């Protein structure tokens, strides 16, 4: 089970934001797409979800080219995107947001017990961290095959953030999260794959621990090749 971008290019008018990048998120497992604002990480998630068209290259899901498959069909096949903003239905209550995904949402309250006293509140009255918990609860309930999350722990306390990464890492899915910095709890976690983007290109691919060791040693990011421990990079 893998979803990947292969030599993917994305343009917004005359501006190209992804310059032929190749990356793969195997599952079950956790992959981190790392980069500063403007690096192309959000665009990469949106391309995988089908929300922006490719101007070149392909999106491949379990060996099938889905580049021309519309976003709603990818969602129907089991892809779930949690964007950085507007990830919940603000005019609905917490209860209604959860019920839209699953009639029995007890698992979500077990994952985030902070939501239980908020069930009757409208989602647009919640804090930023509470809205992230609600959005991620809906993703956990969806039982998706591919889960894409843009900055999952934004606005959360360190303890809740750590719990969130544990929950995402335990999913039986291809999980790809976009982050500005590598979360502390993932820096030495075995099996976490990292792709670092800079100005629309991949400048590093490998295990999280390897990246941390290179950073600590003051060594520059390397160009991507084979990702240690997770099989070969997808063929072009």
N, C-alpha and C positions, 0 to 999 in steps of 0.2 A: 504494500500500500504506500504509494508515493505521489505527491503532486509537485510539479516542477515548472520552472521557467527555463526555456532553452533559447539562448541567443535573443532574448526578448528586448524589443525596442518600443518605447512609448513616446509619442509626441503630443504636445499641447500647442497647436498652431505651429509656428516656426521653431519652437523650443523643444528639443529632445531631452527628456528627463531620465530615461533608461537607455544606456548605450550598449545594447547587445548582451545583457547579463544572463548568466546561467546559474541556477541554484535549484536545490531539491530538498523537500521536507519529507523524509520518510516517516512511516508510522508503524506501530505506535511509537511516539517519541516526540521530543520537544526540540524545536529549532528556533534560534533567535536571529532575527534580521536587525542588525545593529547599524546605527548611523545618526548623524546630527540632522537637524531640520534642513531640508533641501537636499538630502542625500539620495532620495528616491525610495525610501523604505515604505512609505504609505502608498506611493504609486505602485510598487511591486505587489502589495497586498490587494489593491484594487484591481490590478491586472489579473491576478490569480482568481479573484472573485467574479471577474467579467464585467466590472463596472467601468473600466476604461479599455478601449480597443488597443491591440498591438499594431504597431506600424511595421513590425518585422519580428521573426521568431515565432515561438509557439508556447502555449500552455499545455502540458501533458499530464494527464491524471490516470494513474495505473496503466500506463502504456498507450493511452488513447489521446489523440490531439483534440482538445476541447476549446481551442482558440475561438471558434465561431459559435460555440454554445452560449446562449444568452445567460445572464446572471440568474434569472429566476429558475432556469432549468438546472444550473449548477447547484442552486440551493435545494431544489427538489431531489437531486441525487445525493445530497448529504453534505453540502458545503455550508458552513456557518461563518459569517463575517461579523466581528464586533468592532465597529469603527471607533475612532477616538472621541467623536462628538455625535450627538443625536442617536445614541445607541438604544434608547428606550422610548416607549410611547408616553410622552410627558403628560398628556391629558388623562391617562388611565391611572388607576391606583396600582400600587405594588402587587396586590393580589391579582388584579386583572392582567397585568403584564405577565405574571408567572402562569396564570391559567391559560393564556393564549398559547403557551408552549406545551404545557402538560397539565392535565386535570389533577394529577397527584404530584404536587411539587414539594413534598416533604424533604426530598434530598437537597433541594436548594436551601431550605431553612437549616438543615444540618450543616451545610457548607458555610453558610453565612447567617448564623443565628441573630445577627444584628438587624436583619430584615423583618423578623417576626413582629416586633412591636410597630412596624411601619406599614403593615399590610393594607391599612385603610387610607394611607396617605397617597396623594397624587405624586406620580414620579417626578414631575417638574418642581416639586417642593423639596426634594431630597438634596443633600449635599453632593458635591462631585464624587466623593468616595463611595457614598451610598448608591449613587446611580451606577457607578462601575460595578459594584457588587450585584446590583439587580441585572445589569446587562450580562454579566458573566454567569449569573445563575441561569438565565434563559439559555445561554450557550451550553451549560452543563446539562440542562434538561433535554436539549435537542437531540442528544445522542448522535451527533454528526460524525461523519467519517473524516472531514477536514475542518479544522477550527483555526480561523485567522483572527488575531486580536491585535489591535493597535494600542500600545501602551496600556496593558491590562491593569496595572496597579496605580494608575494616576489618581492622586487624592487619597490613597489609602494609608493607614498607619503601617509601620514596618511589620508588625505582627500579622495584620490582615494580608499585606502584600506577600509575605512568606507563605501563608496559607494558600493564597491564590496560585502561586507558582507550583506548589505541591499538587493542588487540584488539577491544574492544567497538565502537569507532567504525568499524572496517573490516568489520563484519558486514553481509551483505546481508539486513537485517532492520529492523523497527521496534524500536529499542533505547531503553528508558526506564529510567533509573536514579534512585534516590532518595538524596539526600544532605542532610546537615545544612548543609554549606558547599560552595560551588562549588569543585571541585578546581583547584589552580593551573594545571595543564596544559590546562584547558578554558576558562579565563577569556577568552582572546582567540582561541580556535580558531574559524575560520569555519564557519558552518552549524550550530553547536550551539544548540539551542533550549532556553530555560529557562522553566519555570513556577515561580513562588514561591508557596508556600502559607503562610497565616497564619490559625490558628484555623479551619481548614476552608474558607477562601475563597482564591481566586486573587487575589493583589495585584500580580503582575507577570507579563507574558508577552512574550517577545522574544528577540533574540539574546543570547548570553552576553556578548559584548563591550559591547553597549548597557547591560546591567545593571551591568557593572563601571564603565563611564564615569559612569553615574548615581550609583553608590555613591561613587566617588571625588570627585564634585562635591557630595556631600552632598544630593542630590535624593531625595525620597521615591519609593518604588515607585509606579508608576502602575497604575491599573486596567487589566485586560487588554483589548486590542482586537485589531487585526491584528498578527500576528507577522511582523516584517520578514524578507523573503527566503525565507519558507517557505510562502507562500500564505495564504489567509484562515483565520481561526478557523472551526471547524466550525459549520454553521448549527444553530440551535436549533429 
